[in-house]
Amino acid sequence: MSATEENSINIRFCGLCEGLMRWEKEETISQLSRVLEGVAIDLARDERLRTAVGVGQPTIWPNLRSLWLMLAEKVTTHQSDELTRAVVISTSRFTRNLVAGVAKNQENAFENEPELRQILYTYSSWAASQDPGSLPVVRMVVQTLSNMVTTNERLMSCLWQTHMDLPEEQAVFVRVLSLPDPRAILSLLVLLVNCIYDSSSRQALLVKTRVGVRICITLLDRMTDLHDAEESSDAGKAFDYGYHLFSHLFGGGFAPDLFGNLKVDGEIIVPHQTILLKLLDSYLRSSPSETLFSGMTQTLITCFFKLSQYAVGAISDVVNSDPADVTRENGIQTAPNPMLPKACEALVLVTQCIASIMLASEATHLQGEVWPLFRESVSSHGRVIAEHTVELLQLLDIFLPKVNFGRPIVRPGQGEHQYSIAVADPTGFLYLKRDLVHLIGILCHEDRATQDRIRQCDGIPVIMNMCVIDERNPYLREHAILALRNLLEGNRDNQVVVHSIQSSKTSLDELELPCGR
């Protein structure tokens, strides 16, 4: 495009702005808005043109500034209508395309960020979101903000600091994440991920400031809503970007800070922490960052002790209760502690995360640094993880019946009242025994001290009891066999205990477990 044609865009834009600023006739405003859309399309196609328009004469920047000031005033003083929305969209599209990949244009346009924020605040309100016409405005304004700062380190930091410092009631990112529009959420997540990518300082603000934590809480809620969406849909893509955002935080070592800042005083666990654990578990199973090993280890240990002790206390109350005192509803025992299933669900995830870190550290030759922490850390009760795990498994062996072909398998002497709640609603208890047994197998692998501890707290019989098929604990039998192998390997004392249990000797022989070594 020639210099004359480039200058013609500057001239046309300045003329369009003068017409829009007068805001005289609806028909004229609509026509000017359509022309502005056409100019925006030309800019999207040619980076050289965007650069030339940004420095060309007459300069476009004062007129663009005046236009955004006028539009912000119209929107925030409730003069917004369909025509105003159309002009906001066309002006946003022009600005978005003008700044894309051109640092100087980004610098010049960024002075309009406060007005864009005001417009976004208005159109992301609950009342405005009930009008479908508001949602395209939100998407376009968010995309404009994104293009305005992407790849520009100074502007990203400025935008991020500004939004993290906002009062909570003015946090527009939180409002956008709450909208019933996956496309708007996706547009915002692109901006958020771009801002925190490879930036420890901006990641820290996201997990430590009040607005940042509120953004994370709102996003965790939305991740649950978006989880089952079609992968190719806007909702599915939004879920992927949300996962990428938390993956960057995990990789940066901020999982412990965020997990701690999500807690609620007086609660053993809250839903947002559980969702975060699910994402962390998925991350650890894929490509964990080595920086996470040391950073997350103590948090997981503390959480394991807290949740396992809570579960032991709650289950003990049930197991030791008098059948006459049990409250029933329609013949089924009611929950003695409604938080128990939630605590057990979180405990499953914590256990899986510990197992993943231990196995991943072994693969990256960090086993010597990480494994002793999980094996030797002591709780406030003076016991290590392996001992707490055995205690819980002993109670679970009573509390949770094995399920085969859809029916609970009851051992002689067990009272039905002790486990009827878990049979009626297994939510929260699924995979619990399997993952605890899996953890035992890892902890005692080639470690004589842990093997002995498990024997001394009578853990061998309960592991032997787990060598069964249980539909609610897939592969429980296989994990129990592996745990027994690791317990007996090179440990004569443990082998003696196993072979003294005569009722299980035949089945143990069939499993070909090590003996006499």
One Martini backbone bead per residue (centre of mass of N, CA, C, O) as a GRO file, in nm:
protein
  517
    1MET     BB    1   0.098   0.035   0.022
    2SER     BB    2   0.082   0.353  -0.007
    3ALA     BB    3   0.133   0.649   0.146
    4THR     BB    4  -0.136   0.769   0.056
    5GLU     BB    5  -0.315   0.535   0.160
    6GLU     BB    6  -0.222   0.547   0.452
    7ASN     BB    7  -0.311   0.844   0.501
    8SER     BB    8  -0.612   0.795   0.436
    9ILE     BB    9  -0.676   0.648   0.698
   10ASN     BB   10  -0.621   0.882   0.886
   11ILE     BB   11  -0.829   1.069   0.762
   12ARG     BB   12  -1.078   0.888   0.791
   13PHE     BB   13  -1.067   0.851   1.096
   14CYS     BB   14  -1.091   1.147   1.179
   15GLY     BB   15  -1.365   1.183   1.043
   16LEU     BB   16  -1.519   0.966   1.201
   17CYS     BB   17  -1.478   1.091   1.479
   18GLU     BB   18  -1.625   1.354   1.431
   19GLY     BB   19  -1.899   1.220   1.371
   20LEU     BB   20  -1.927   1.056   1.637
   21MET     BB   21  -1.903   1.299   1.838
   22ARG     BB   22  -2.176   1.428   1.752
   23TRP     BB   23  -2.419   1.237   1.759
   24GLU     BB   24  -2.689   1.271   1.573
   25LYS     BB   25  -2.761   1.030   1.377
   26GLU     BB   26  -2.833   0.705   1.363
   27GLU     BB   27  -2.765   0.649   1.066
   28THR     BB   28  -2.485   0.783   1.071
   29ILE     BB   29  -2.359   0.615   1.295
   30SER     BB   30  -2.389   0.339   1.160
   31GLN     BB   31  -2.219   0.406   0.912
   32LEU     BB   32  -1.956   0.480   1.058
   33SER     BB   33  -1.923   0.204   1.199
   34ARG     BB   34  -1.892   0.037   0.937
   35VAL     BB   35  -1.640   0.182   0.833
   36LEU     BB   36  -1.462   0.111   1.079
   37GLU     BB   37  -1.470  -0.192   1.027
   38GLY     BB   38  -1.321  -0.180   0.754
   39VAL     BB   39  -1.056  -0.066   0.863
   40ALA     BB   40  -0.999  -0.300   1.059
   41ILE     BB   41  -0.961  -0.514   0.839
   42ASP     BB   42  -0.713  -0.388   0.705
   43LEU     BB   43  -0.530  -0.403   0.960
   44ALA     BB   44  -0.535  -0.721   1.000
   45ARG     BB   45  -0.366  -0.782   0.719
   46ASP     BB   46  -0.133  -0.541   0.795
   47GLU     BB   47   0.143  -0.458   0.970
   48ARG     BB   48   0.260  -0.221   0.806
   49LEU     BB   49   0.004  -0.053   0.823
   50ARG     BB   50  -0.009  -0.025   1.130
   51THR     BB   51   0.257   0.126   1.156
   52ALA     BB   52   0.191   0.367   0.965
   53VAL     BB   53  -0.063   0.471   1.112
   54GLY     BB   54   0.077   0.529   1.390
   55VAL     BB   55   0.283   0.761   1.236
   56GLY     BB   56   0.091   0.917   1.087
   57GLN     BB   57  -0.071   1.170   0.885
   58PRO     BB   58  -0.280   1.236   1.076
   59THR     BB   59  -0.309   1.178   1.390
   60ILE     BB   60  -0.504   0.934   1.580
   61TRP     BB   61  -0.483   0.953   1.898
   62PRO     BB   62  -0.667   1.188   1.993
   63ASN     BB   63  -0.926   1.073   1.865
   64LEU     BB   64  -0.929   0.802   2.012
   65ARG     BB   65  -0.942   0.922   2.291
   66SER     BB   66  -1.211   1.078   2.260
   67LEU     BB   67  -1.384   0.832   2.190
   68TRP     BB   68  -1.343   0.672   2.455
   69LEU     BB   69  -1.447   0.889   2.648
   70MET     BB   70  -1.734   0.903   2.533
   71LEU     BB   71  -1.813   0.601   2.562
   72ALA     BB   72  -1.772   0.579   2.867
   73GLU     BB   73  -1.984   0.788   2.941
   74LYS     BB   74  -2.230   0.655   2.811
   75VAL     BB   75  -2.213   0.384   2.964
   76THR     BB   76  -2.187   0.494   3.273
   77THR     BB   77  -2.468   0.683   3.219
   78HIS     BB   78  -2.690   0.504   3.079
   79GLN     BB   79  -2.671   0.546   2.735
   80SER     BB   80  -2.706   0.262   2.651
   81ASP     BB   81  -2.733   0.092   2.337
   82GLU     BB   82  -2.723  -0.060   2.044
   83LEU     BB   83  -2.553   0.163   1.914
   84THR     BB   84  -2.331   0.184   2.126
   85ARG     BB   85  -2.237  -0.107   2.106
   86ALA     BB   86  -2.148  -0.091   1.809
   87VAL     BB   87  -1.928   0.127   1.853
   88VAL     BB   88  -1.761  -0.022   2.060
   89ILE     BB   89  -1.692  -0.262   1.878
   90SER     BB   90  -1.558  -0.105   1.642
   91THR     BB   91  -1.344   0.038   1.818
   92SER     BB   92  -1.219  -0.218   1.934
   93ARG     BB   93  -1.137  -0.348   1.667
   94PHE     BB   94  -0.952  -0.124   1.576
   95THR     BB   95  -0.763  -0.131   1.822
   96ARG     BB   96  -0.686  -0.427   1.819
   97ASN     BB   97  -0.557  -0.422   1.527
   98LEU     BB   98  -0.358  -0.182   1.559
   99VAL     BB   99  -0.176  -0.323   1.808
  100ALA     BB  100  -0.089  -0.577   1.672
  101GLY     BB  101   0.253  -0.622   1.712
  102VAL     BB  102   0.280  -0.297   1.798
  103ALA     BB  103   0.444  -0.130   2.031
  104LYS     BB  104   0.380   0.171   1.977
  105ASN     BB  105   0.072   0.135   1.969
  106GLN     BB  106   0.041   0.027   2.250
  107GLU     BB  107   0.147   0.273   2.400
  108ASN     BB  108  -0.070   0.477   2.285
  109ALA     BB  109  -0.336   0.304   2.370
  110PHE     BB  110  -0.309   0.256   2.689
  111GLU     BB  111  -0.455   0.521   2.793
  112ASN     BB  112  -0.749   0.360   2.751
  113GLU     BB  113  -0.783   0.151   2.983
  114PRO     BB  114  -0.984   0.287   3.184
  115GLU     BB  115  -1.223   0.289   2.978
  116LEU     BB  116  -1.233  -0.011   2.921
  117ARG     BB  117  -1.288  -0.087   3.217
  118GLN     BB  118  -1.555   0.060   3.248
  119ILE     BB  119  -1.705  -0.090   3.026
  120LEU     BB  120  -1.660  -0.373   3.138
  121TYR     BB  121  -1.801  -0.330   3.406
  122THR     BB  122  -2.084  -0.273   3.294
  123TYR     BB  123  -2.116  -0.535   3.095
  124SER     BB  124  -2.050  -0.746   3.356
  125SER     BB  125  -2.298  -0.732   3.481
  126TRP     BB  126  -2.575  -0.892   3.567
  127ALA     BB  127  -2.780  -0.719   3.414
  128ALA     BB  128  -2.628  -0.703   3.140
  129SER     BB  129  -2.599  -1.023   3.097
  130GLN     BB  130  -2.912  -1.061   3.025
  131ASP     BB  131  -2.806  -0.924   2.766
  132PRO     BB  132  -2.680  -1.055   2.478
  133GLY     BB  133  -2.555  -0.776   2.366
  134SER     BB  134  -2.315  -0.756   2.583
  135LEU     BB  135  -2.114  -0.991   2.520
  136PRO     BB  136  -1.963  -0.886   2.263
  137VAL     BB  137  -1.835  -0.650   2.411
  138VAL     BB  138  -1.665  -0.804   2.611
  139ARG     BB  139  -1.495  -0.964   2.415
  140MET     BB  140  -1.370  -0.719   2.259
  141VAL     BB  141  -1.240  -0.572   2.498
  142VAL     BB  142  -1.060  -0.803   2.591
  143GLN     BB  143  -0.904  -0.831   2.323
  144THR     BB  144  -0.790  -0.547   2.332
  145LEU     BB  145  -0.627  -0.575   2.592
  146SER     BB  146  -0.456  -0.809   2.496
  147ASN     BB  147  -0.321  -0.666   2.245
  148MET     BB  148  -0.206  -0.419   2.413
  149VAL     BB  149   0.016  -0.626   2.584
  150THR     BB  150   0.124  -0.834   2.414
  151THR     BB  151   0.478  -0.867   2.439
  152ASN     BB  152   0.461  -0.624   2.661
  153GLU     BB  153   0.609  -0.605   2.950
  154ARG     BB  154   0.535  -0.330   3.070
  155LEU     BB  155   0.224  -0.344   3.018
  156MET     BB  156   0.164  -0.604   3.166
  157SER     BB  157   0.256  -0.504   3.445
  158CYS     BB  158   0.065  -0.264   3.461
  159LEU     BB  159  -0.202  -0.412   3.429
  160TRP     BB  160  -0.166  -0.617   3.659
  161GLN     BB  161  -0.129  -0.421   3.895
  162THR     BB  162  -0.392  -0.270   3.862
  163HIS     BB  163  -0.588  -0.523   3.897
  164MET     BB  164  -0.471  -0.627   4.176
  165ASP     BB  165  -0.542  -0.331   4.322
  166LEU     BB  166  -0.825  -0.358   4.320
  167PRO     BB  167  -1.114  -0.358   4.428
  168GLU     BB  168  -1.320  -0.619   4.445
  169GLU     BB  169  -1.577  -0.469   4.320
  170GLN     BB  170  -1.374  -0.388   4.052
  171ALA     BB  171  -1.317  -0.679   3.941
  172VAL     BB  172  -1.340  -0.758   3.612
  173PHE     BB  173  -1.228  -1.045   3.587
  174VAL     BB  174  -1.432  -1.176   3.775
  175ARG     BB  175  -1.686  -1.096   3.617
  176VAL     BB  176  -1.618  -1.241   3.352
  177LEU     BB  177  -1.589  -1.532   3.476
  178SER     BB  178  -1.912  -1.520   3.563
  179LEU     BB  179  -2.010  -1.550   3.293
  180PRO     BB  180  -2.245  -1.701   3.048
  181ASP     BB  181  -1.956  -1.706   2.850
  182PRO     BB  182  -1.711  -1.884   2.702
  183ARG     BB  183  -1.586  -1.669   2.510
  184ALA     BB  184  -1.515  -1.460   2.726
  185ILE     BB  185  -1.345  -1.647   2.900
  186LEU     BB  186  -1.138  -1.720   2.685
  187SER     BB  187  -1.034  -1.433   2.630
  188LEU     BB  188  -0.931  -1.387   2.921
  189LEU     BB  189  -0.740  -1.634   2.947
  190VAL     BB  190  -0.543  -1.543   2.735
  191LEU     BB  191  -0.452  -1.295   2.892
  192LEU     BB  192  -0.363  -1.432   3.159
  193VAL     BB  193  -0.154  -1.626   3.041
  194ASN     BB  194   0.025  -1.413   2.906
  195CYS     BB  195   0.098  -1.261   3.174
  196ILE     BB  196   0.223  -1.522   3.346
  197TYR     BB  197   0.424  -1.601   3.151
  198ASP     BB  198   0.733  -1.617   3.272
  199SER     BB  199   0.618  -1.468   3.560
  200SER     BB  200   0.672  -1.451   3.888
  201SER     BB  201   0.549  -1.178   3.976
  202ARG     BB  202   0.260  -1.225   3.855
  203GLN     BB  203   0.202  -1.491   3.996
  204ALA     BB  204   0.219  -1.381   4.284
  205LEU     BB  205  -0.021  -1.185   4.262
  206LEU     BB  206  -0.238  -1.405   4.199
  207VAL     BB  207  -0.186  -1.572   4.491
  208LYS     BB  208  -0.170  -1.305   4.711
  209THR     BB  209  -0.395  -1.137   4.631
  210ARG     BB  210  -0.721  -1.074   4.661
  211VAL     BB  211  -0.792  -1.065   4.360
  212GLY     BB  212  -0.630  -1.309   4.270
  213VAL     BB  213  -0.778  -1.519   4.446
  214ARG     BB  214  -1.057  -1.457   4.328
  215ILE     BB  215  -0.989  -1.550   4.046
  216CYS     BB  216  -0.920  -1.843   4.122
  217ILE     BB  217  -1.192  -1.918   4.246
  218THR     BB  218  -1.366  -1.861   3.997
  219LEU     BB  219  -1.212  -2.053   3.808
  220LEU     BB  220  -1.261  -2.313   3.965
  221ASP     BB  221  -1.563  -2.309   3.924
  222ARG     BB  222  -1.552  -2.314   3.608
  223MET     BB  223  -1.400  -2.580   3.568
  224THR     BB  224  -1.639  -2.753   3.649
  225ASP     BB  225  -1.833  -2.655   3.421
  226LEU     BB  226  -1.613  -2.719   3.170
  227HIS     BB  227  -1.515  -3.020   3.179
  228ASP     BB  228  -1.756  -3.159   2.977
  229ALA     BB  229  -1.677  -3.027   2.730
  230GLU     BB  230  -1.618  -2.990   2.423
  231GLU     BB  231  -1.305  -2.959   2.304
  232SER     BB  232  -1.386  -2.763   2.043
  233SER     BB  233  -1.510  -2.573   2.220
  234ASP     BB  234  -1.512  -2.292   2.401
  235ALA     BB  235  -1.529  -2.441   2.672
  236GLY     BB  236  -1.295  -2.638   2.620
  237LYS     BB  237  -1.080  -2.417   2.573
  238ALA     BB  238  -1.114  -2.281   2.847
  239PHE     BB  239  -1.020  -2.521   3.012
  240ASP     BB  240  -0.735  -2.537   2.895
  241TYR     BB  241  -0.648  -2.251   2.984
  242GLY     BB  242  -0.696  -2.295   3.283
  243TYR     BB  243  -0.489  -2.521   3.310
  244HIS     BB  244  -0.246  -2.355   3.215
  245LEU     BB  245  -0.250  -2.152   3.439
  246PHE     BB  246  -0.202  -2.356   3.675
  247SER     BB  247   0.056  -2.477   3.558
  248HIS     BB  248   0.225  -2.220   3.588
  249LEU     BB  249   0.198  -2.211   3.896
  250PHE     BB  250   0.322  -2.484   3.955
  251GLY     BB  251   0.594  -2.438   3.800
  252GLY     BB  252   0.653  -2.176   3.995
  253GLY     BB  253   0.575  -2.273   4.304
  254PHE     BB  254   0.248  -2.178   4.395
  255ALA     BB  255   0.071  -2.400   4.528
  256PRO     BB  256   0.100  -2.349   4.837
  257ASP     BB  257  -0.009  -2.059   4.843
  258LEU     BB  258  -0.286  -2.113   4.719
  259PHE     BB  259  -0.386  -2.333   4.909
  260GLY     BB  260  -0.368  -2.153   5.165
  261ASN     BB  261  -0.556  -1.909   5.047
  262LEU     BB  262  -0.824  -2.108   5.033
  263LYS     BB  263  -0.878  -2.120   5.313
  264VAL     BB  264  -1.099  -2.191   5.596
  265ASP     BB  265  -1.187  -2.125   5.890
  266GLY     BB  266  -1.282  -2.438   6.040
  267GLU     BB  267  -1.192  -2.606   5.786
  268ILE     BB  268  -1.061  -2.893   5.655
  269ILE     BB  269  -1.208  -2.838   5.370
  270VAL     BB  270  -1.245  -2.702   5.042
  271PRO     BB  271  -1.354  -2.707   4.722
  272HIS     BB  272  -1.114  -2.543   4.596
  273GLN     BB  273  -0.894  -2.733   4.700
  274THR     BB  274  -0.992  -2.986   4.555
  275ILE     BB  275  -0.969  -2.881   4.268
  276LEU     BB  276  -0.668  -2.816   4.285
  277LEU     BB  277  -0.582  -3.111   4.337
  278LYS     BB  278  -0.679  -3.219   4.067
  279LEU     BB  279  -0.489  -3.047   3.894
  280LEU     BB  280  -0.226  -3.136   4.029
  281ASP     BB  281  -0.251  -3.435   3.968
  282SER     BB  282  -0.250  -3.401   3.661
  283TYR     BB  283   0.023  -3.258   3.643
  284LEU     BB  284   0.198  -3.488   3.780
  285ARG     BB  285   0.118  -3.703   3.548
  286SER     BB  286   0.278  -3.552   3.327
  287SER     BB  287   0.487  -3.259   3.370
  288PRO     BB  288   0.668  -3.204   3.616
  289SER     BB  289   0.819  -2.979   3.814
  290GLU     BB  290   1.098  -2.977   4.012
  291THR     BB  291   1.010  -2.726   4.187
  292LEU     BB  292   0.765  -2.882   4.324
  293PHE     BB  293   0.882  -3.088   4.517
  294SER     BB  294   0.983  -2.900   4.751
  295GLY     BB  295   0.735  -2.702   4.770
  296MET     BB  296   0.495  -2.936   4.812
  297THR     BB  297   0.574  -3.144   5.026
  298GLN     BB  298   0.491  -3.009   5.301
  299THR     BB  299   0.197  -2.961   5.230
  300LEU     BB  300   0.119  -3.261   5.186
  301ILE     BB  301   0.200  -3.364   5.463
  302THR     BB  302   0.017  -3.185   5.632
  303CYS     BB  303  -0.246  -3.270   5.489
  304PHE     BB  304  -0.233  -3.568   5.550
  305PHE     BB  305  -0.240  -3.553   5.855
  306LYS     BB  306  -0.503  -3.393   5.881
  307LEU     BB  307  -0.696  -3.586   5.720
  308SER     BB  308  -0.633  -3.860   5.856
  309GLN     BB  309  -0.707  -3.777   6.145
  310TYR     BB  310  -0.993  -3.699   6.083
  311ALA     BB  311  -1.086  -3.973   5.969
  312VAL     BB  312  -1.023  -4.143   6.218
  313GLY     BB  313  -1.215  -3.997   6.411
  314ALA     BB  314  -1.482  -4.031   6.248
  315ILE     BB  315  -1.473  -4.344   6.213
  316SER     BB  316  -1.453  -4.421   6.509
  317ASP     BB  317  -1.733  -4.316   6.586
  318VAL     BB  318  -1.877  -4.531   6.414
  319VAL     BB  319  -1.745  -4.804   6.496
  320ASN     BB  320  -1.800  -4.731   6.823
  321SER     BB  321  -2.092  -4.733   6.804
  322ASP     BB  322  -2.414  -4.760   6.903
  323PRO     BB  323  -2.679  -4.887   6.741
  324ALA     BB  324  -2.896  -4.732   6.921
  325ASP     BB  325  -2.756  -4.434   6.838
  326VAL     BB  326  -2.834  -4.451   6.547
  327THR     BB  327  -2.909  -4.257   6.281
  328ARG     BB  328  -3.200  -4.286   6.070
  329GLU     BB  329  -3.293  -4.292   5.708
  330ASN     BB  330  -3.467  -4.515   5.556
  331GLY     BB  331  -3.254  -4.735   5.695
  332ILE     BB  332  -3.017  -4.522   5.686
  333GLN     BB  333  -2.735  -4.405   5.782
  334THR     BB  334  -2.637  -4.119   5.893
  335ALA     BB  335  -2.420  -3.873   5.898
  336PRO     BB  336  -2.192  -3.803   6.149
  337ASN     BB  337  -2.006  -3.653   5.919
  338PRO     BB  338  -2.029  -3.451   5.644
  339MET     BB  339  -1.701  -3.414   5.599
  340LEU     BB  340  -1.580  -3.693   5.546
  341PRO     BB  341  -1.605  -3.731   5.236
  342LYS     BB  342  -1.439  -3.474   5.169
  343ALA     BB  343  -1.180  -3.557   5.314
  344CYS     BB  344  -1.140  -3.823   5.150
  345GLU     BB  345  -1.122  -3.701   4.872
  346ALA     BB  346  -0.869  -3.529   4.938
  347LEU     BB  347  -0.689  -3.767   5.031
  348VAL     BB  348  -0.667  -3.906   4.764
  349LEU     BB  349  -0.522  -3.669   4.620
  350VAL     BB  350  -0.280  -3.646   4.808
  351THR     BB  351  -0.181  -3.935   4.769
  352GLN     BB  352  -0.136  -3.913   4.464
  353CYS     BB  353   0.070  -3.682   4.478
  354ILE     BB  354   0.283  -3.825   4.642
  355ALA     BB  355   0.328  -4.060   4.449
  356SER     BB  356   0.408  -3.888   4.203
  357ILE     BB  357   0.657  -3.749   4.329
  358MET     BB  358   0.816  -4.001   4.401
  359LEU     BB  359   0.832  -4.119   4.111
  360ALA     BB  360   0.944  -3.863   3.968
  361SER     BB  361   1.204  -3.835   4.143
  362GLU     BB  362   1.325  -4.103   4.056
  363ALA     BB  363   1.345  -4.029   3.746
  364THR     BB  364   1.525  -3.747   3.838
  365HIS     BB  365   1.727  -3.812   4.081
  366LEU     BB  366   1.556  -3.706   4.369
  367GLN     BB  367   1.506  -3.925   4.586
  368GLY     BB  368   1.710  -3.845   4.820
  369GLU     BB  369   1.537  -3.574   4.884
  370VAL     BB  370   1.224  -3.673   4.898
  371TRP     BB  371   1.164  -3.948   5.042
  372PRO     BB  372   1.245  -3.880   5.340
  373LEU     BB  373   1.015  -3.680   5.391
  374PHE     BB  374   0.781  -3.898   5.370
  375ARG     BB  375   0.907  -4.109   5.579
  376GLU     BB  376   1.005  -3.904   5.840
  377SER     BB  377   0.781  -3.737   5.894
  378VAL     BB  378   0.621  -3.586   6.180
  379SER     BB  379   0.364  -3.568   6.370
  380SER     BB  380   0.195  -3.455   6.650
  381HIS     BB  381   0.179  -3.782   6.730
  382GLY     BB  382   0.466  -3.918   6.642
  383ARG     BB  383   0.408  -3.997   6.335
  384VAL     BB  384   0.414  -4.140   6.035
  385ILE     BB  385   0.266  -4.195   5.741
  386ALA     BB  386   0.257  -4.506   5.754
  387GLU     BB  387   0.106  -4.519   6.030
  388HIS     BB  388  -0.145  -4.361   5.949
  389THR     BB  389  -0.226  -4.547   5.715
  390VAL     BB  390  -0.273  -4.803   5.878
  391GLU     BB  391  -0.488  -4.697   6.069
  392LEU     BB  392  -0.692  -4.630   5.845
  393LEU     BB  393  -0.710  -4.911   5.714
  394GLN     BB  394  -0.823  -5.057   5.961
  395LEU     BB  395  -1.090  -4.896   5.960
  396LEU     BB  396  -1.176  -4.937   5.660
  397ASP     BB  397  -1.208  -5.250   5.683
  398ILE     BB  398  -1.476  -5.193   5.843
  399PHE     BB  399  -1.631  -4.946   5.711
  400LEU     BB  400  -1.551  -5.066   5.419
  401PRO     BB  401  -1.683  -5.265   5.210
  402LYS     BB  402  -1.657  -5.495   4.991
  403VAL     BB  403  -1.717  -5.492   4.629
  404ASN     BB  404  -1.908  -5.753   4.458
  405PHE     BB  405  -2.127  -5.748   4.221
  406GLY     BB  406  -2.274  -5.499   4.388
  407ARG     BB  407  -2.185  -5.633   4.670
  408PRO     BB  408  -2.137  -5.651   4.992
  409ILE     BB  409  -1.864  -5.780   5.188
  410VAL     BB  410  -1.908  -5.953   5.484
  411ARG     BB  411  -1.763  -5.989   5.777
  412PRO     BB  412  -1.741  -6.153   6.044
  413GLY     BB  413  -1.876  -5.943   6.308
  414GLN     BB  414  -2.007  -5.725   6.145
  415GLY     BB  415  -2.181  -5.437   6.162
  416GLU     BB  416  -2.397  -5.274   5.957
  417HIS     BB  417  -2.391  -4.987   6.094
  418GLN     BB  418  -2.083  -4.921   6.019
  419TYR     BB  419  -2.138  -4.909   5.670
  420SER     BB  420  -2.408  -4.805   5.540
  421ILE     BB  421  -2.327  -4.525   5.434
  422ALA     BB  422  -2.107  -4.622   5.226
  423VAL     BB  423  -2.302  -4.793   5.059
  424ALA     BB  424  -2.514  -4.574   4.984
  425ASP     BB  425  -2.256  -4.347   4.973
  426PRO     BB  426  -1.934  -4.337   4.812
  427THR     BB  427  -1.874  -4.054   4.820
  428GLY     BB  428  -1.518  -4.004   4.875
  429PHE     BB  429  -1.428  -4.333   4.893
  430LEU     BB  430  -1.311  -4.366   4.634
  431TYR     BB  431  -0.990  -4.520   4.620
  432LEU     BB  432  -0.875  -4.511   4.909
  433LYS     BB  433  -0.750  -4.788   4.960
  434ARG     BB  434  -0.577  -4.811   4.707
  435ASP     BB  435  -0.396  -4.550   4.755
  436LEU     BB  436  -0.286  -4.632   5.033
  437VAL     BB  437  -0.153  -4.895   4.942
  438HIS     BB  438   0.028  -4.769   4.729
  439LEU     BB  439   0.187  -4.593   4.930
  440ILE     BB  440   0.303  -4.820   5.099
  441GLY     BB  441   0.466  -4.953   4.866
  442ILE     BB  442   0.654  -4.706   4.831
  443LEU     BB  443   0.764  -4.650   5.120
  444CYS     BB  444   0.885  -4.965   5.154
  445HIS     BB  445   1.086  -4.945   4.932
  446GLU     BB  446   1.389  -5.035   5.024
  447ASP     BB  447   1.292  -4.992   5.352
  448ARG     BB  448   1.342  -5.104   5.661
  449ALA     BB  449   1.212  -4.900   5.853
  450THR     BB  450   0.926  -4.908   5.723
  451GLN     BB  451   0.876  -5.208   5.742
  452ASP     BB  452   0.891  -5.218   6.054
  453ARG     BB  453   0.670  -5.016   6.123
  454ILE     BB  454   0.437  -5.174   5.993
  455ARG     BB  455   0.465  -5.421   6.173
  456GLN     BB  456   0.447  -5.275   6.459
  457CYS     BB  457   0.137  -5.164   6.361
  458ASP     BB  458  -0.018  -5.400   6.216
  459GLY     BB  459  -0.008  -5.384   5.879
  460ILE     BB  460   0.001  -5.663   5.739
  461PRO     BB  461  -0.291  -5.777   5.768
  462VAL     BB  462  -0.436  -5.544   5.610
  463ILE     BB  463  -0.289  -5.593   5.343
  464MET     BB  464  -0.390  -5.884   5.311
  465ASN     BB  465  -0.698  -5.796   5.301
  466MET     BB  466  -0.648  -5.641   5.010
  467CYS     BB  467  -0.635  -5.923   4.837
  468VAL     BB  468  -0.888  -5.804   4.658
  469ILE     BB  469  -1.188  -5.753   4.509
  470ASP     BB  470  -1.291  -5.403   4.432
  471GLU     BB  471  -1.503  -5.193   4.266
  472ARG     BB  472  -1.411  -4.920   4.438
  473ASN     BB  473  -1.097  -5.051   4.395
  474PRO     BB  474  -0.916  -5.055   4.154
  475TYR     BB  475  -0.641  -5.262   4.188
  476LEU     BB  476  -0.607  -5.345   4.485
  477ARG     BB  477  -0.476  -5.623   4.470
  478GLU     BB  478  -0.219  -5.538   4.317
  479HIS     BB  479  -0.119  -5.332   4.525
  480ALA     BB  480  -0.105  -5.531   4.765
  481ILE     BB  481   0.101  -5.725   4.646
  482LEU     BB  482   0.325  -5.516   4.610
  483ALA     BB  483   0.340  -5.432   4.906
  484LEU     BB  484   0.417  -5.711   5.013
  485ARG     BB  485   0.676  -5.744   4.860
  486ASN     BB  486   0.812  -5.488   4.986
  487LEU     BB  487   0.785  -5.590   5.286
  488LEU     BB  488   0.952  -5.875   5.237
  489GLU     BB  489   1.198  -5.762   5.117
  490GLY     BB  490   1.462  -5.850   5.313
  491ASN     BB  491   1.238  -5.941   5.559
  492ARG     BB  492   1.216  -6.178   5.791
  493ASP     BB  493   1.010  -6.074   5.999
  494ASN     BB  494   0.776  -6.034   5.793
  495GLN     BB  495   0.767  -6.328   5.693
  496VAL     BB  496   0.683  -6.454   5.958
  497VAL     BB  497   0.413  -6.310   5.990
  498VAL     BB  498   0.280  -6.415   5.735
  499HIS     BB  499   0.327  -6.735   5.797
  500SER     BB  500   0.147  -6.717   6.070
  501ILE     BB  501  -0.101  -6.680   5.881
  502GLN     BB  502  -0.276  -6.953   5.809
  503SER     BB  503  -0.540  -6.858   5.653
  504SER     BB  504  -0.330  -6.724   5.412
  505LYS     BB  505  -0.110  -6.923   5.301
  506THR     BB  506  -0.216  -7.032   5.036
  507SER     BB  507  -0.259  -6.759   4.886
  508LEU     BB  508   0.040  -6.669   4.917
  509ASP     BB  509   0.166  -6.891   4.753
  510GLU     BB  510   0.017  -6.812   4.489
  511LEU     BB  511   0.167  -6.520   4.483
  512GLU     BB  512   0.477  -6.549   4.521
  513LEU     BB  513   0.609  -6.456   4.772
  514PRO     BB  514   0.863  -6.369   4.947
  515CYS     BB  515   1.097  -6.603   5.107
  516GLY     BB  516   1.373  -6.668   5.302
  517ARG     BB  517   1.558  -6.365   5.284
   0.00000   0.00000   0.00000
